Amino acid sequence: MIGATTWHGRRGPVILGPTEHRVARWLADRTRSGRITLRMADVAAATRVERSEAYRITARLRILGLFGIQNDQGGTRGGRRFWRTAIAHDGAELDETRHREAWSRVVAWARARGARLRDRLTPHHHRLGRRPYAPTEPDGRRAIGHPPGSGSPAAGYDGPGRLGSPGPSFLEQLIAGGLSPALLADFTEPRRRGR
């Protein structure tokens, strides 16, 4: 790469192109005494690049481990904070066994939380393992027929209170609920012509 320059940062030696080198050299001069707050418009003007290019280059310099950058959240600090990260090291090595154990704890916690949420969102009859209006035979097989109370003869009559029984018909339920004799007559009498 023509004009490439080698820099050393937290991730070891990296190669920068001419424009990145110019921005990095300017930032290194500004951050020689420590952390400094800079507006990206000033960085772009001083290094003769577009503002979007200044954002891209500074983000790459941070990723390469050459500079630390703290964003100006909400624009309350007057700009981003920059500092040079000149100490070259590979970072702390992870203990593989402890990492696996910690990760398994995170996964177990997430699964338990998901199960609790599913349990809260699932209707009660599904939590019990039954579906609504799905009567079962004594041997555990699902009964064939209509739901209880449907009045369908296909369900059969197993006696009062049994899951497979159809229960009273709609008319019987109305009579038990206090249906007046006049309305009962209207329901039971055949319709006459002209009515």
C-alpha positions in Angstrom: 0.0 0.0 0.0 1.6 3.3 -1.2 1.9 5.8 1.6 0.8 3.4 4.3 2.0 4.0 7.8 2.3 1.6 10.8 0.8 2.6 14.1 0.8 0.8 17.4 -2.2 0.7 19.7 -4.0 -1.7 22.0 -4.4 -4.3 19.3 -0.8 -4.2 18.3 0.6 -2.8 15.0 -1.9 -1.6 12.4 -1.4 -0.1 8.9 -3.2 3.2 8.1 -3.7 4.8 4.7 -2.6 8.4 4.0 -5.9 10.1 5.0 -6.3 7.9 8.1 -2.7 8.6 9.0 -3.3 12.4 8.7 -6.3 12.3 10.9 -4.6 10.0 13.4 -1.5 12.2 13.5 -3.6 15.3 14.1 -5.6 13.5 16.9 -2.3 12.3 18.5 -1.0 15.9 18.6 -4.2 17.1 20.2 -4.4 14.3 22.7 -0.7 14.3 23.8 -1.6 15.8 27.2 -4.6 13.5 27.8 -8.3 13.5 27.1 -9.7 16.3 25.0 -13.2 17.3 23.9 -13.5 18.0 20.1 -16.5 18.7 17.9 -16.5 16.6 14.7 -16.9 19.7 12.6 -13.6 20.9 13.9 -11.9 17.5 13.3 -13.2 17.6 9.7 -12.1 21.1 9.1 -8.6 20.7 10.6 -7.9 17.4 8.7 -9.5 18.6 5.4 -12.0 15.8 5.2 -15.8 15.7 4.9 -17.6 15.4 8.2 -19.0 12.0 7.3 -15.5 10.8 6.4 -14.3 12.1 9.8 -16.9 10.0 11.5 -15.9 7.0 9.5 -12.1 7.4 10.1 -12.4 8.1 13.8 -14.7 5.1 14.2 -12.1 3.0 12.5 -9.3 4.4 14.6 -11.3 3.4 17.7 -11.9 -0.1 16.4 -8.2 -0.5 15.6 -7.4 0.4 19.2 -5.5 3.6 18.4 -7.9 6.1 20.1 -10.6 6.0 22.7 -13.7 7.9 21.8 -16.6 8.8 24.1 -19.8 9.9 22.3 -21.5 13.2 23.2 -24.9 11.9 24.2 -27.5 14.5 23.8 -24.9 17.1 22.8 -24.4 18.2 26.4 -20.6 17.9 26.6 -19.7 20.2 23.6 -18.3 17.4 21.5 -16.8 13.9 21.7 -14.0 13.0 24.0 -10.8 11.6 22.4 -7.7 10.0 24.0 -4.8 8.1 22.7 -4.6 4.4 23.7 -0.9 3.8 23.1 -0.5 0.8 25.4 -0.2 -2.3 23.2 -1.7 -5.4 24.7 -4.1 -8.2 23.7 -6.5 -7.6 26.5 -7.3 -10.0 29.4 -7.6 -13.6 28.3 -10.8 -15.4 29.2 -10.7 -18.5 31.3 -12.6 -20.9 29.0 -14.1 -23.0 31.7 -15.4 -20.0 33.7 -16.6 -18.4 30.5 -18.7 -21.5 29.6 -20.1 -21.7 33.1 -21.1 -18.0 33.1 -22.6 -18.4 29.7 -24.6 -21.5 30.7 -26.0 -19.5 33.7 -27.1 -16.7 31.3 -28.8 -19.2 29.0 -30.5 -21.0 31.9 -31.8 -17.7 33.3 -33.2 -16.7 29.9 -34.9 -20.0 29.4 -36.5 -19.9 32.9 -37.7 -16.3 32.3 -39.1 -17.4 28.9 -40.9 -20.3 30.6 -42.4 -18.0 33.2 -43.6 -15.6 30.6 -45.2 -18.4 28.5 -46.9 -19.7 31.6 -48.4 -16.3 32.4 -49.6 -15.8 28.8 -51.0 -19.3 28.3 -54.7 -19.7 29.3 -55.4 -21.8 32.3 -56.8 -24.8 30.5 -53.6 -25.1 28.4 -51.4 -25.0 31.5 -53.3 -28.0 32.8 -52.6 -29.8 29.6 -56.3 -29.9 28.4 -57.9 -28.2 25.6 -61.3 -26.5 26.0 -64.3 -28.7 25.2 -62.1 -31.8 24.8 -63.6 -34.4 27.0 -61.6 -37.6 27.6 -62.6 -41.2 28.1 -61.6 -42.9 31.4 -58.7 -44.6 29.7 -57.2 -41.2 28.6 -58.4 -41.2 25.0 -60.1 -38.1 23.7 -63.9 -38.5 23.5 -65.5 -38.1 20.1 -68.5 -35.8 19.9 -69.6 -32.2 20.5 -68.7 -30.1 23.5 -70.7 -30.4 26.7 -73.9 -28.5 26.6 -74.2 -28.5 22.8 -77.3 -30.7 22.9 -76.0 -32.8 20.1 -77.1 -36.5 20.2 -73.7 -37.4 18.6 -72.0 -36.8 21.9 -74.1 -39.4 23.7 -75.5 -39.1 27.2 -73.3 -40.3 30.0 -75.4 -39.0 32.9 -75.2 -35.6 34.6 -71.9 -34.1 35.4 -69.8 -36.4 33.0 -67.4 -34.6 30.6 -68.8 -36.3 27.5 -72.5 -35.6 28.3 -74.4 -33.0 26.2 -76.3 -31.6 29.2 -79.7 -29.9 28.9 -80.8 -28.4 25.6 -81.1 -24.7 25.1 -84.9 -24.8 25.6 -84.5 -26.8 28.8 -82.0 -24.2 30.1 -84.5 -21.4 29.3 -87.3 -23.2 31.1 -85.0 -23.8 34.1 -84.1 -20.1 34.0 -87.7 -19.1 34.3 -89.0 -18.7 30.7 -92.6 -17.4 30.8 -95.4 -19.8 29.6 -96.4 -17.4 26.8 -92.9 -17.4 25.3 -92.6 -21.2 25.9 -95.8 -21.6 23.8 -94.3 -19.5 21.0 -91.3 -21.7 21.0 -93.1 -25.0 21.0 -96.3 -24.4 19.0 -96.0 -24.8 15.2 -96.3 -21.6 13.3 -99.7 -20.9 11.8 -100.1 -19.4 8.4 -100.7 -15.7 8.2 -98.8 -14.9 11.4 
